[in-house]
Amino acid sequence: MDISNRTVFIAGGTSGIGRELARRFAAAGSTVVVGGRRTDLLDELAAEGFATVPVDVTDQDGVDRARDTVLAGHPGLDTIVTMSGVMLLEDLRDPAHFDTARKTVDTNLLGTIRVIDAFTPHLIGRGTGTIVTVTSGIGFLPFPPMPTYAATKAGVHAYSEALRAQLDGTGVEVCELVPPAVATTGEQARLNPKALDLDAFATEVMDLLGSDPTPREVLVKGVLTHRWAERDGTYDALVAQRSQALAMLPSRR
Ligand SMILES: NC(=O)c1ccc[n+]([C@@H]2O[C@H](COP(=O)([O-])OP(=O)(O)OC[C@H]3O[C@@H](n4cnc5c(N)ncnc54)[C@H](OP(=O)(O)O)[C@@H]3O)[C@@H](O)[C@H]2O)c1
């Protein structure tokens, strides 16, 4: 896609990867509307020059209201990015994990579907546009301390595949961004030294997104091990290796 002239809505752009991609799209010449719940961060982004809209993707009416606001101000909107997500640890030996599972599904999977549903009629009506979904290397290679997170990201992958097939012929393309671990804060860089630097990650992502045709999956080099583990026969060994991280769960300490 041509990243220099898009009108983009990023749901979940108040921090981390979403905020960095908002800045990258804007720097490339695109217009960006940022959505999220934290109004203080939306205010900061508005001060940078972004259009902003408050939205909680777990609230259907709120998503529809945000859609109306975005389209009223930006009728030429041609790109949406479903970045909103929570990444939560769960101990499956403790039934109390269910609340975390419900929140994770509601945000990561149903939230993605709500945002896509809200904007798809507009994009089909334009006859051209791009839906960028956001999964994770963990959707392809589980990280056992985050089971429902992995399930939702595998779900968004499968959903993206079906969505692409259903929108075939409409002019609306579906592109899945598959990040590996990315250090979005200094604290995360300290906790996971293997996490990619946000700046380097964003540069690689924008290079891939900007290619023509738009890739079906945006796969930076650092996620290829996860993405192709099953195909490459490394899956079992890598899951066993990643299971060592279960020691971080409170009940295992
Ligand atoms: N960083 C990584 O290592 C990594 C790796 C693979 C995939 N990912 C995925 O990349 C995406 C961004 O993650 P990040 O690392 O940049 O984390 P982050 O800084 O916590 O960003 C998450 C974003 O989601 C938004 N969000 C969360 N719940 C929401 C809700 N109910 N309604 C609307 N927005 C909501 C947050 O905005 P508000 O709090 O303002 O609502 C925030 O803008 C997520 O989907 C994540 O799963 C991240």
The ligand as an SDF file (V2000), in Angstrom:
LIG
                    3D

 48 52  0  0  0  0  0  0  0  0999 V2000
    4.4620   -5.5590   22.4420 N   0  0  0  0  0  0  0  0  0  0  0  0
    4.5180   -6.8360   22.1250 C   0  0  0  0  0  0  0  0  0  0  0  0
    5.4690   -7.5410   22.4900 O   0  0  0  0  0  0  0  0  0  0  0  0
    3.4560   -7.4420   21.2430 C   0  0  0  0  0  0  0  0  0  0  0  0
    3.7480   -8.6510   20.6050 C   0  0  0  0  0  0  0  0  0  0  0  0
    2.7900   -9.2290   19.7830 C   0  0  0  0  0  0  0  0  0  0  0  0
    1.5710   -8.5900   19.5960 C   0  0  0  0  0  0  0  0  0  0  0  0
    1.3140   -7.4190   20.2290 N   0  0  0  0  0  0  0  0  0  0  0  0
    0.0040   -6.8150   20.0290 C   0  0  0  0  0  0  0  0  0  0  0  0
    0.1580   -5.4930   19.6130 O   0  0  0  0  0  0  0  0  0  0  0  0
   -0.9420   -4.7120   20.0850 C   0  0  0  0  0  0  0  0  0  0  0  0
   -0.4200   -3.4820   20.8300 C   0  0  0  0  0  0  0  0  0  0  0  0
    0.2960   -3.9300   21.9480 O   0  0  0  0  0  0  0  0  0  0  0  0
    1.3920   -3.0250   22.6990 P   0  0  0  0  0  0  0  0  0  0  0  0
    2.4940   -3.9150   23.0560 O   0  0  0  0  0  0  0  0  0  0  0  0
    1.6550   -1.8060   21.9250 O   0  0  0  0  0  0  0  0  0  0  0  0
    0.6180   -2.7250   24.0690 O   0  0  0  0  0  0  0  0  0  0  0  0
    0.0260   -1.3830   24.7250 P   0  0  0  0  0  0  0  0  0  0  0  0
    1.0290   -0.3050   24.7380 O   0  0  0  0  0  0  0  0  0  0  0  0
   -0.5680   -1.8260   26.0060 O   0  0  0  0  0  0  0  0  0  0  0  0
   -1.1210   -0.9830   23.7120 O   0  0  0  0  0  0  0  0  0  0  0  0
   -2.3690   -1.5660   23.7500 C   0  0  0  0  0  0  0  0  0  0  0  0
   -3.3550   -0.6100   23.1230 C   0  0  0  0  0  0  0  0  0  0  0  0
   -4.6430   -1.2480   23.1630 O   0  0  0  0  0  0  0  0  0  0  0  0
   -5.5540   -0.3250   23.6700 C   0  0  0  0  0  0  0  0  0  0  0  0
   -6.6520   -1.0240   24.3410 N   0  0  0  0  0  0  0  0  0  0  0  0
   -6.6040   -1.9710   25.3050 C   0  0  0  0  0  0  0  0  0  0  0  0
   -7.8360   -2.3080   25.6960 N   0  0  0  0  0  0  0  0  0  0  0  0
   -8.6960   -1.5340   24.9700 C   0  0  0  0  0  0  0  0  0  0  0  0
  -10.0930   -1.3810   24.9230 C   0  0  0  0  0  0  0  0  0  0  0  0
  -10.9010   -2.1150   25.7260 N   0  0  0  0  0  0  0  0  0  0  0  0
  -10.6300   -0.4940   24.0600 N   0  0  0  0  0  0  0  0  0  0  0  0
   -9.8330    0.2430   23.2490 C   0  0  0  0  0  0  0  0  0  0  0  0
   -8.5030    0.1430   23.2300 N   0  0  0  0  0  0  0  0  0  0  0  0
   -7.9350   -0.7320   24.0970 C   0  0  0  0  0  0  0  0  0  0  0  0
   -4.7700    0.5570   24.6200 C   0  0  0  0  0  0  0  0  0  0  0  0
   -5.4140    1.8230   24.7210 O   0  0  0  0  0  0  0  0  0  0  0  0
   -6.2250    2.3420   26.0170 P   0  0  0  0  0  0  0  0  0  0  0  0
   -5.6500    1.6710   27.2180 O   0  0  0  0  0  0  0  0  0  0  0  0
   -6.0260    3.8200   25.9680 O   0  0  0  0  0  0  0  0  0  0  0  0
   -7.6410    1.9330   25.7460 O   0  0  0  0  0  0  0  0  0  0  0  0
   -3.4520    0.7010   23.8800 C   0  0  0  0  0  0  0  0  0  0  0  0
   -3.5100    1.7740   22.9710 O   0  0  0  0  0  0  0  0  0  0  0  0
   -1.7900   -5.6400   20.9510 C   0  0  0  0  0  0  0  0  0  0  0  0
   -2.8680   -6.1570   20.1810 O   0  0  0  0  0  0  0  0  0  0  0  0
   -0.8250   -6.7440   21.2970 C   0  0  0  0  0  0  0  0  0  0  0  0
   -1.4710   -7.9660   21.5630 O   0  0  0  0  0  0  0  0  0  0  0  0
    2.2310   -6.8250   21.0410 C   0  0  0  0  0  0  0  0  0  0  0  0
  1  2  1  0
  2  3  2  0
  2  4  1  0
  4  5  1  0
  4 48  2  0
  5  6  2  0
  6  7  1  0
  7  8  2  0
  8  9  1  0
  8 48  1  0
  9 10  1  0
  9 46  1  0
 10 11  1  0
 11 12  1  0
 11 44  1  0
 12 13  1  0
 13 14  1  0
 14 15  2  0
 14 16  1  0
 14 17  1  0
 17 18  1  0
 18 19  2  0
 18 20  1  0
 18 21  1  0
 21 22  1  0
 22 23  1  0
 23 24  1  0
 23 42  1  0
 24 25  1  0
 25 26  1  0
 25 36  1  0
 26 27  1  0
 26 35  1  0
 27 28  2  0
 28 29  1  0
 29 30  1  0
 29 35  2  0
 30 31  1  0
 30 32  2  0
 32 33  1  0
 33 34  2  0
 34 35  1  0
 36 37  1  0
 36 42  1  0
 37 38  1  0
 38 39  2  0
 38 40  1  0
 38 41  1  0
 42 43  1  0
 44 45  1  0
 44 46  1  0
 46 47  1  0
M  CHG  2   8   1  16  -1
M  END
$$$$
